[in-house]
């Protein structure tokens, strides 16, 4: 009974009182102290629980269930419409200050204050990430406010290896004929493009030195005026230089410039190039057995060298490929039947003609398009659904393919004269092309980070960090250390929530490793933020329209008035008193 609520205690007391009154009435009836018929006696018995019930509800009137209701939610850039004046209204912190509504710190607080709410009518840009979970169980009706204008979509890498190229693409809304430029960390434009009819664009750049780089995107209107500038932080890693073995059937310009680029990029390079009559140029190499190939990350050979391998070396190369080695076969001439058969044994079946045809590399911008040389490729294709594209030209034609084999990767490239890029002043494009090929195929020498943060972040937005060890911490740009508490509900995923408080580079310290990640300025990418909120709210609305919103149980409202119950109790009490006076017999005199 300890801790029982007052209504429970009162109900128990009244029930005991009813039992006591019944016992008293029955004892008096047995003694003959009460006159009247059996019907009147039964009525008096029924009056006792009725009186107790009326008294109980007079002391504790029942609560009426609140009707289901919609809640009008004002978010960033919301407008106040006259048709919405009859609904309960709340304003989130992002809403304009002139909105006449109840101010709340977040949606969860508003729902606690309005428990009868079963649907939300959202006005403005949409619900921020902070409030998505609170709204997940409700029906959502998004508003019809004006869409965001500017850079509304962006897909860019957060991590690139030094020396490698990277591509990014996105969409601009409300700025016709816009020009988007990629600025390097020094603020110089390195690529630019006009948006197409749907507002989309594609840009490419190169990550040069390792470190935490801060690129940027600049959006300009058709008249050249700058509309927006968005920071683009990229972590540039310094990968371990690959160990490369180059085998050539004969010296040529393509091999010469490929070797020069590999040497300049820091690769540990060894070569063996045949010159005919059993003579070779390059390094003195041991027999290519399992032990020797285990010290190499990538083997580059042409179709002539592949055909010339003896059976033991070919078998050892295949076994090393299964164990994780990368192999790149350069098709710089129509391949012999023996080379085609060996590629087929490895899972790459060639088909089509073998004549040289023109190849146009994709241009990065309008200026680049007018100066890139026309290259040559061998017109072959690869059969097989598991063959992925390695390179393509500006017309979408494949310049190379690759496929996984065991733990390694086998690649094929049909580009014959990429060295002409160097001769025409495009040394960087030549290096970017081969860096991408080598990075795709070479043996993986570094374990992937246990925690990889790729989503864009702004101050105050929640992020879930998963795969954490005990004692994980975040160090913010000011050097403050924030401990992370792993949520037990996430189980083996071991996730913790983090809310960045300031912009800049943060470091996630997880055991002995540190993973840098960037937080964008709060004012950066406003159109992008607005579009992300709009998309998240629209997705919730679509789920609720499909019946995925959970039904909310009716919530009890305030207690009603006690007076009707007390008035009823008074009427029945007077009736019981009247019956008591009328039916009681006079007591017998002592002399009788």
C-alpha positions as CSV (number, residue, x, y, z in Angstrom):
1,X,0.0,0.0,0.0
2,X,3.0,2.3,0.4
3,X,3.2,4.7,-2.5
4,X,-0.4,4.2,-3.6
5,X,-2.1,7.2,-5.1
6,X,-4.9,9.2,-3.3
7,X,-7.6,7.9,-5.7
8,X,-6.6,4.3,-5.0
9,X,-6.5,4.8,-1.2
10,X,-9.9,6.6,-1.3
11,X,-11.4,3.9,-3.4
12,X,-10.3,1.2,-1.0
13,X,-11.7,3.1,2.0
14,X,-15.0,3.6,0.3
15,X,-15.2,-0.1,-0.7
16,X,-14.6,-1.0,3.0
17,X,-17.3,1.4,4.0
18,X,-19.8,-0.1,1.6
19,X,-19.0,-3.6,3.0
20,X,-19.4,-2.3,6.6
21,X,-22.7,-0.7,5.8
22,X,-24.0,-3.8,4.1
23,X,-23.1,-5.9,7.2
24,X,-24.8,-3.4,9.5
25,X,-28.0,-3.3,7.4
26,X,-28.2,-7.1,7.2
27,X,-27.7,-7.4,11.0
28,X,-30.4,-4.9,11.7
29,X,-32.7,-6.7,9.2
30,X,-32.1,-10.0,11.0
31,X,-32.9,-8.5,14.3
32,X,-36.1,-7.0,13.0
33,X,-35.0,-3.4,13.4
34,X,-35.9,-2.6,9.8
35,X,-39.4,-2.8,8.4
36,X,-40.5,-2.7,4.8
37,X,-40.6,-5.2,1.9
38,X,-37.7,-7.1,0.5
39,X,-37.6,-4.7,-2.5
40,X,-37.1,-1.7,-0.3
41,X,-34.3,-3.5,1.6
42,X,-32.6,-4.4,-1.7
43,X,-32.9,-0.8,-2.7
44,X,-31.2,0.3,0.5
45,X,-28.3,-2.2,-0.2
46,X,-27.9,-0.8,-3.7
47,X,-27.8,2.8,-2.4
48,X,-24.6,2.1,-0.5
49,X,-22.2,1.5,-3.5
50,X,-24.1,4.2,-5.5
51,X,-23.3,6.7,-2.7
52,X,-19.7,5.6,-2.5
53,X,-19.3,5.8,-6.3
54,X,-20.8,9.3,-6.5
55,X,-18.6,10.5,-3.6
56,X,-15.5,9.0,-5.2
57,X,-16.2,10.8,-8.5
58,X,-17.0,14.0,-6.6
59,X,-13.6,13.9,-5.0
60,X,-11.8,12.7,-8.2
61,X,-13.8,13.6,-11.3
62,X,-12.9,11.4,-14.4
63,X,-10.6,12.8,-17.1
64,X,-12.0,13.3,-20.6
65,X,-9.9,11.9,-23.5
66,X,-8.5,14.8,-25.5
67,X,-9.5,14.8,-29.2
68,X,-6.9,14.1,-31.8
69,X,-5.4,17.3,-33.1
70,X,-3.0,18.7,-35.7
71,X,-0.1,20.9,-34.6
72,X,1.2,23.7,-36.8
73,X,5.0,23.7,-36.7
74,X,7.0,26.8,-38.0
75,X,10.5,26.1,-39.1
76,X,13.2,28.2,-40.9
77,X,11.9,30.7,-43.5
78,X,8.3,29.9,-42.6
79,X,5.4,32.3,-43.6
80,X,2.3,32.8,-41.5
81,X,-0.8,32.1,-43.5
82,X,-4.3,33.2,-42.5
83,X,-5.8,29.7,-43.1
84,X,-3.6,28.3,-40.3
85,X,-4.8,30.6,-37.6
86,X,-7.2,28.1,-36.0
87,X,-4.6,25.4,-35.3
88,X,-2.4,25.1,-32.2
89,X,0.9,26.7,-33.2
90,X,4.5,26.2,-32.1
91,X,7.7,27.8,-33.5
92,X,11.1,26.0,-33.5
93,X,14.2,28.0,-32.8
94,X,14.9,28.3,-36.5
95,X,11.6,30.0,-37.2
96,X,11.4,33.7,-38.0
97,X,11.1,35.9,-34.9
98,X,7.9,37.6,-36.1
99,X,5.9,34.4,-36.2
100,X,3.1,34.6,-33.5
101,X,3.4,31.1,-31.9
102,X,4.5,29.3,-28.8
103,X,8.3,29.1,-28.8
104,X,9.8,25.7,-28.0
105,X,13.5,24.6,-27.9
106,X,12.6,21.4,-29.9
107,X,9.7,19.4,-31.3
108,X,9.9,16.8,-28.5
109,X,9.2,19.5,-25.9
110,X,6.2,20.7,-28.0
111,X,4.8,17.2,-28.1
112,X,5.0,16.8,-24.4
113,X,3.1,20.0,-24.0
114,X,0.5,18.9,-26.5
115,X,0.0,15.2,-26.0
116,X,-3.2,15.0,-28.1
117,X,-1.3,15.8,-31.3
118,X,-1.4,13.1,-33.9
119,X,-0.3,15.0,-37.0
120,X,2.0,17.9,-37.9
121,X,1.6,20.6,-40.5
122,X,5.1,21.8,-41.2
123,X,5.7,25.3,-42.6
124,X,9.0,26.5,-43.8
125,X,12.1,24.6,-44.9
126,X,11.3,21.5,-43.0
127,X,12.3,19.7,-39.8
128,X,15.9,19.8,-38.8
129,X,17.8,16.6,-38.0
130,X,17.3,17.3,-34.3
131,X,13.5,16.8,-34.6
132,X,13.3,13.9,-37.1
133,X,13.1,11.2,-34.5
134,X,10.4,13.0,-32.5
135,X,8.2,13.3,-35.6
136,X,8.7,9.7,-36.8
137,X,5.5,8.4,-35.2
138,X,3.2,11.2,-36.4
139,X,1.5,11.9,-39.7
140,X,3.3,14.7,-41.5
141,X,1.8,17.3,-43.9
142,X,4.6,19.4,-45.4
143,X,3.9,23.0,-46.3
144,X,4.0,24.7,-49.6
145,X,6.7,27.3,-48.9
146,X,9.0,28.5,-51.6
147,X,11.8,26.1,-52.4
148,X,15.4,26.9,-51.6
149,X,17.5,28.7,-54.2
150,X,21.2,28.1,-54.7
151,X,23.4,25.1,-54.3
152,X,20.9,22.5,-53.0
153,X,22.7,19.2,-53.6
154,X,26.3,18.2,-53.5
155,X,28.1,14.8,-53.6
156,X,31.8,15.2,-52.9
157,X,34.5,13.0,-51.3
158,X,35.6,13.7,-47.8
159,X,38.8,11.7,-48.1
160,X,41.2,11.4,-51.1
161,X,44.7,9.9,-51.5
162,X,47.4,12.4,-52.3
163,X,48.1,12.7,-56.0
164,X,44.7,11.2,-56.9
165,X,42.0,13.0,-58.8
166,X,38.5,13.3,-57.4
167,X,35.1,14.2,-58.9
168,X,32.1,15.9,-57.4
169,X,28.6,16.6,-58.7
170,X,25.6,18.5,-57.5
171,X,22.6,20.6,-58.4
172,X,21.8,24.3,-58.4
173,X,18.2,25.5,-58.1
174,X,16.7,28.9,-58.9
175,X,19.9,30.3,-60.6
176,X,19.6,29.7,-64.4
177,X,22.8,29.4,-66.5
178,X,24.9,29.3,-63.3
179,X,28.6,28.7,-63.3
180,X,30.1,26.5,-60.6
181,X,33.9,26.7,-59.9
182,X,36.1,24.5,-57.8
183,X,38.7,26.5,-55.9
184,X,41.9,25.0,-54.6
185,X,43.1,25.7,-51.0
186,X,44.9,28.8,-52.3
187,X,41.6,30.2,-53.7
188,X,42.5,29.7,-57.3
189,X,40.0,28.1,-59.7
190,X,41.0,24.7,-60.9
191,X,37.8,23.6,-62.7
192,X,34.5,25.2,-63.6
193,X,31.3,24.2,-65.4
194,X,28.0,25.6,-66.4
195,X,24.8,23.9,-65.0
196,X,22.6,22.0,-67.5
197,X,18.9,22.5,-68.0
198,X,18.1,20.6,-64.8
199,X,20.7,22.6,-62.8
200,X,23.2,19.8,-62.5
201,X,27.0,20.0,-62.8
202,X,30.1,17.9,-62.6
203,X,33.6,19.0,-61.6
204,X,36.9,17.3,-61.1
205,X,40.1,18.2,-59.2
206,X,43.3,16.8,-57.9
207,X,44.5,16.4,-54.3
208,X,48.1,17.3,-54.3
209,X,49.8,17.4,-50.9
210,X,48.7,15.3,-47.9
211,X,47.0,17.0,-45.1
212,X,43.7,18.7,-44.2
213,X,42.8,20.7,-47.3
214,X,40.1,23.3,-47.6
215,X,38.8,23.5,-51.2
216,X,35.7,25.6,-52.0
217,X,32.9,25.8,-54.4
218,X,31.9,29.1,-55.9
219,X,28.4,29.6,-57.4
220,X,28.0,32.5,-59.8
221,X,24.9,33.7,-61.6
222,X,24.7,34.0,-65.4
223,X,26.0,37.7,-65.2
224,X,29.1,36.6,-63.3
225,X,28.0,37.8,-59.8
226,X,28.9,35.5,-57.0
227,X,25.8,34.0,-55.3
228,X,27.4,31.6,-52.9
229,X,30.7,30.2,-51.7
230,X,30.8,26.9,-49.9
231,X,33.8,25.5,-48.0
232,X,34.8,22.0,-49.2
233,X,37.1,20.4,-46.6
234,X,38.9,17.2,-47.8
235,X,41.2,15.0,-45.9
236,X,44.1,14.2,-48.2
237,X,45.9,11.0,-47.1
238,X,49.5,10.1,-47.8
239,X,49.2,6.5,-48.8
240,X,52.2,4.2,-48.7
241,X,53.9,4.2,-52.1
242,X,52.8,1.1,-54.1
243,X,55.4,-1.4,-55.0
244,X,55.1,-1.8,-58.8
245,X,56.6,-4.2,-61.2
246,X,56.4,-3.2,-64.9
247,X,56.9,-5.9,-67.6
248,X,57.0,-4.8,-71.2
249,X,57.3,-6.7,-74.4
250,X,59.2,-3.9,-76.1
251,X,60.3,-0.3,-75.4
252,X,57.8,2.4,-76.4
253,X,56.8,6.0,-75.5
254,X,53.8,4.9,-73.4
255,X,56.0,2.8,-71.2
256,X,58.7,5.5,-70.9
257,X,56.3,8.1,-69.6
258,X,54.4,5.7,-67.4
259,X,57.7,4.7,-65.7
260,X,58.6,8.3,-65.4
261,X,55.3,9.2,-63.7
262,X,55.5,6.2,-61.4
263,X,59.0,7.2,-60.3
264,X,58.0,10.8,-59.8
265,X,55.0,9.8,-57.7
266,X,57.2,7.9,-55.2
267,X,56.2,4.4,-56.3
268,X,58.8,1.7,-55.6
269,X,59.3,0.8,-59.2
270,X,61.0,-2.2,-60.8
271,X,61.0,-2.8,-64.6
272,X,61.9,-5.5,-67.1
273,X,61.4,-4.7,-70.8
274,X,62.2,-7.1,-73.6
275,X,64.3,-5.9,-76.5
276,X,64.3,-9.0,-78.6
277,X,66.7,-12.0,-79.0
278,X,66.3,-12.8,-75.3
279,X,67.7,-9.5,-74.2
280,X,66.0,-7.3,-71.5
281,X,66.3,-3.8,-70.1
282,X,65.7,-2.7,-66.5
283,X,66.2,-4.3,-63.1
284,X,67.7,-7.7,-62.4
285,X,64.6,-9.5,-61.2
286,X,64.4,-12.9,-59.4
287,X,62.1,-15.6,-60.7
288,X,58.5,-14.5,-60.4
289,X,57.4,-17.0,-57.9
290,X,55.0,-16.7,-54.9
291,X,57.7,-15.2,-52.6
292,X,58.7,-12.6,-55.1
293,X,55.2,-11.6,-56.1
294,X,54.3,-11.3,-52.4
295,X,56.6,-8.2,-52.2
296,X,54.8,-6.5,-55.0
297,X,51.5,-4.5,-54.9
298,X,50.8,-4.2,-58.6
299,X,52.1,-5.9,-61.7
300,X,51.7,-3.9,-65.0
301,X,52.3,-5.9,-68.2
302,X,51.3,-5.6,-71.8
303,X,49.5,-8.3,-73.9
304,X,52.8,-9.3,-75.5
305,X,54.4,-9.9,-72.0
306,X,51.4,-11.8,-70.8
307,X,51.6,-14.1,-73.8
308,X,55.3,-14.7,-73.3
309,X,55.0,-15.9,-69.7
310,X,55.9,-19.5,-69.1
311,X,53.3,-21.8,-67.5
312,X,54.9,-21.7,-64.1
313,X,55.1,-17.9,-64.0
314,X,51.5,-17.5,-65.2
315,X,50.3,-19.9,-62.6
316,X,52.2,-18.1,-59.8
317,X,50.8,-14.8,-61.1
318,X,47.3,-16.2,-60.9
319,X,47.8,-17.5,-57.4
320,X,49.3,-14.1,-56.3
321,X,46.2,-12.4,-57.8
322,X,43.9,-14.6,-55.7
323,X,46.0,-13.6,-52.7
324,X,45.5,-9.9,-53.1
325,X,48.0,-8.8,-55.9
326,X,46.8,-6.2,-58.4
327,X,47.4,-6.9,-62.1
328,X,47.0,-4.5,-65.0
329,X,47.2,-5.7,-68.6
330,X,47.8,-2.9,-71.2
331,X,46.2,-3.7,-74.5
332,X,48.4,-1.4,-76.7
333,X,48.0,-3.6,-79.8
334,X,45.6,-6.3,-81.0
335,X,46.2,-9.1,-78.5
336,X,47.4,-12.5,-79.7
337,X,45.3,-15.6,-79.2
338,X,47.5,-16.8,-76.3
339,X,47.1,-13.5,-74.5
340,X,43.3,-13.5,-75.0
341,X,43.1,-17.1,-73.8
342,X,45.0,-16.2,-70.6
343,X,42.8,-13.3,-69.9
344,X,39.8,-15.6,-70.4
345,X,41.3,-18.0,-67.8
346,X,41.4,-15.0,-65.4
347,X,37.8,-14.1,-66.1
348,X,38.1,-11.3,-68.7
349,X,36.8,-12.4,-72.1
350,X,37.6,-10.0,-74.9
351,X,35.3,-9.5,-77.9
352,X,34.8,-7.1,-80.7
353,X,37.3,-5.7,-83.2
354,X,40.9,-4.8,-82.4
355,X,41.4,-1.8,-84.7
356,X,42.7,1.5,-83.2
357,X,40.0,4.2,-82.8
358,X,40.0,7.8,-81.4
359,X,39.4,8.4,-77.7
360,X,38.5,11.7,-76.2
361,X,39.1,12.1,-72.5
362,X,36.3,13.9,-70.5
363,X,37.1,17.6,-70.2
364,X,37.1,19.3,-66.8
365,X,35.9,22.7,-68.1
366,X,35.4,24.6,-71.4
367,X,39.1,25.7,-71.5
368,X,40.3,22.1,-71.0
369,X,38.0,20.8,-73.8
370,X,39.8,22.9,-76.4
371,X,43.3,21.7,-75.6
372,X,43.1,18.0,-74.7
373,X,44.7,15.9,-77.5
374,X,42.7,13.1,-79.2
375,X,44.1,9.8,-78.0
376,X,43.9,6.3,-79.4
377,X,42.4,3.1,-78.0
378,X,42.2,-0.5,-79.2
379,X,38.5,-1.1,-80.0
380,X,37.9,-4.1,-77.8
381,X,35.2,-4.8,-75.2
382,X,34.9,-7.1,-72.2
383,X,32.2,-9.6,-71.8
384,X,30.8,-10.4,-68.4
385,X,28.5,-8.8,-65.9
386,X,31.1,-8.8,-63.1
387,X,33.5,-6.5,-65.1
388,X,33.4,-2.9,-63.8
389,X,34.4,0.2,-65.7
390,X,37.9,1.4,-64.9
391,X,37.9,4.4,-67.4
392,X,35.6,5.8,-69.9
393,X,35.9,8.6,-72.6
394,X,33.8,11.6,-73.1
395,X,31.4,9.6,-75.2
396,X,30.9,6.9,-72.6
397,X,33.0,4.4,-74.4
398,X,35.0,2.1,-72.1
399,X,38.8,2.7,-71.9
400,X,39.3,0.0,-69.3
401,X,37.7,-2.6,-67.1
402,X,38.5,-4.4,-63.9
403,X,37.1,-7.4,-61.9
404,X,37.8,-8.9,-58.6
405,X,39.5,-12.2,-58.5
406,X,39.9,-13.7,-55.0
407,X,41.3,-11.0,-52.8
408,X,43.0,-9.2,-55.7
409,X,41.9,-7.1,-58.7
410,X,42.6,-7.7,-62.4
411,X,42.4,-4.7,-64.7
412,X,42.6,-4.1,-68.4
413,X,43.2,-0.8,-70.2
414,X,43.0,-0.3,-74.0
415,X,44.4,3.3,-74.1
416,X,47.5,3.3,-76.3
417,X,49.1,6.8,-76.2
418,X,48.2,8.5,-72.9
419,X,51.8,9.9,-73.0
420,X,50.5,12.5,-75.5
421,X,48.9,14.3,-72.6
422,X,52.4,15.1,-71.2
423,X,53.6,16.2,-74.6
424,X,50.7,18.7,-75.0
425,X,51.1,20.3,-71.6
426,X,48.6,18.1,-69.6
427,X,51.1,16.3,-67.3
428,X,48.7,16.7,-64.4
429,X,45.9,14.9,-66.4
430,X,48.3,12.1,-67.3
431,X,49.3,11.7,-63.6
432,X,45.7,11.8,-62.4
433,X,44.6,9.1,-64.9
434,X,47.3,6.7,-63.9
435,X,47.0,7.5,-60.2
436,X,43.4,6.5,-60.3
437,X,44.1,3.3,-62.2
438,X,46.9,2.3,-59.8
439,X,44.8,3.2,-56.7
440,X,41.9,1.0,-58.0
441,X,44.0,-2.1,-58.7
442,X,47.0,-2.1,-56.3
443,X,47.0,-4.4,-53.3
444,X,45.4,-2.8,-50.2
445,X,48.2,-2.1,-47.8
446,X,46.2,-0.1,-45.2
447,X,43.3,-1.4,-43.2
448,X,40.2,0.8,-43.6
449,X,39.3,3.1,-40.8
450,X,36.9,1.6,-38.3
451,X,35.0,4.9,-38.2
452,X,34.4,6.7,-41.5
453,X,32.5,10.0,-41.4
454,X,31.3,11.1,-44.8
455,X,28.1,13.1,-44.2
456,X,28.2,16.9,-44.1
457,X,28.0,18.4,-40.7
458,X,27.0,21.7,-39.2
459,X,27.3,23.0,-35.6
460,X,24.4,21.8,-33.5
461,X,23.5,18.9,-35.7
462,X,23.6,15.4,-34.2
463,X,25.8,12.7,-35.7
464,X,26.0,9.0,-34.8
465,X,29.5,7.7,-34.5
466,X,29.5,3.9,-34.7
467,X,32.1,1.2,-34.3
468,X,33.7,2.9,-31.3
469,X,35.9,1.4,-28.6
470,X,35.5,2.2,-25.0
471,X,36.9,5.6,-24.0
472,X,36.5,7.2,-27.5
473,X,36.8,11.0,-27.5
474,X,36.4,13.9,-29.9
475,X,38.9,16.8,-29.8
476,X,37.3,20.0,-31.2
477,X,39.3,22.8,-33.0
478,X,39.9,24.6,-29.7
479,X,41.5,21.6,-28.2
480,X,38.5,20.7,-25.9
481,X,38.1,17.0,-25.3
482,X,34.6,15.6,-25.4
483,X,34.0,12.1,-24.1
484,X,31.6,9.9,-26.1
485,X,29.1,7.7,-24.3
486,X,28.2,4.5,-26.2
487,X,24.5,3.8,-26.3
488,X,23.9,0.2,-25.0
489,X,20.8,0.0,-27.2
490,X,23.0,0.0,-30.3
491,X,24.4,-3.4,-29.4
492,X,27.4,-4.6,-31.5
493,X,27.4,-1.5,-33.6
494,X,28.6,0.5,-30.6
495,X,27.3,4.0,-31.5
496,X,27.5,7.2,-29.7
497,X,25.8,10.6,-30.4
498,X,27.8,13.8,-30.9
499,X,26.7,17.4,-31.3
500,X,29.5,19.6,-32.6
501,X,29.5,23.1,-31.1
502,X,31.8,24.9,-33.5
503,X,33.0,24.8,-37.0
504,X,36.4,23.5,-38.2
505,X,38.4,20.3,-38.1
506,X,37.6,17.9,-35.3
507,X,39.5,14.7,-34.4
508,X,37.9,11.4,-33.3
509,X,40.3,9.6,-31.0
510,X,39.3,5.9,-31.0
511,X,41.9,3.8,-29.3
512,X,45.2,4.5,-30.9
513,X,43.8,5.9,-34.1
514,X,42.6,9.5,-34.9
515,X,40.1,10.3,-37.6
516,X,39.8,13.9,-38.7
517,X,36.4,15.2,-39.7
518,X,35.2,18.7,-40.6
519,X,32.2,20.7,-39.4
520,X,31.1,23.4,-41.8
521,X,30.3,26.9,-40.7
522,X,26.7,27.4,-39.6
523,X,26.0,30.0,-42.3
524,X,27.6,27.9,-45.1
525,X,25.4,26.1,-47.6
526,X,22.1,27.5,-46.4
527,X,20.3,26.3,-49.5
528,X,21.9,22.9,-49.2
529,X,20.8,22.7,-45.5
530,X,17.3,23.8,-46.4
531,X,17.0,21.2,-49.2
532,X,18.2,18.4,-46.8
533,X,15.6,19.4,-44.3
534,X,12.9,19.6,-47.0
535,X,13.9,16.1,-48.3
536,X,13.9,14.6,-44.8
537,X,10.5,16.0,-44.0
538,X,9.1,14.9,-47.4
539,X,10.4,11.4,-46.8
540,X,8.7,11.3,-43.4
541,X,5.4,12.5,-45.0
542,X,5.7,9.8,-47.6
543,X,6.1,7.1,-45.0
544,X,3.1,8.4,-43.0
545,X,0.9,8.6,-46.1
546,X,1.7,4.8,-46.7
547,X,0.3,4.0,-43.2
548,X,3.8,3.7,-41.6
549,X,3.0,6.4,-39.0
550,X,2.3,4.9,-35.6
551,X,-1.1,5.6,-34.0
552,X,-1.0,7.6,-30.9
553,X,-3.1,6.4,-28.0
554,X,-5.7,9.0,-26.8
555,X,-4.3,11.1,-24.0
556,X,-6.2,11.9,-20.8
557,X,-7.2,15.5,-20.4
558,X,-7.9,17.6,-17.3
559,X,-10.4,16.4,-14.7
560,X,-14.0,17.5,-15.1
561,X,-16.2,19.4,-12.6
562,X,-17.0,17.6,-9.3
563,X,-20.3,19.4,-8.7
564,X,-22.6,17.1,-10.8
565,X,-21.2,14.1,-8.9
566,X,-21.6,15.8,-5.5
567,X,-25.1,16.9,-6.3
568,X,-26.1,13.3,-7.2
569,X,-24.5,12.1,-4.0
570,X,-26.5,14.7,-2.0
571,X,-29.8,13.6,-3.6
572,X,-29.1,9.9,-2.9
573,X,-28.0,10.7,0.6
574,X,-31.3,12.5,1.3
575,X,-33.2,9.5,-0.1
576,X,-31.3,7.1,2.1
577,X,-31.9,9.3,5.1
578,X,-35.6,9.5,4.3
579,X,-35.9,5.7,3.9
580,X,-34.0,5.3,7.2
581,X,-36.5,7.5,9.1
582,X,-39.5,5.9,7.5
583,X,-38.7,2.3,7.9
584,X,-37.1,2.2,11.3
585,X,-39.4,0.7,14.0
586,X,-39.8,2.3,17.4
587,X,-37.7,0.6,20.1
588,X,-39.6,-1.6,22.7
589,X,-40.3,-0.1,26.1
590,X,-38.5,-1.5,29.2
591,X,-41.7,-2.6,30.9
592,X,-42.8,-5.0,28.2
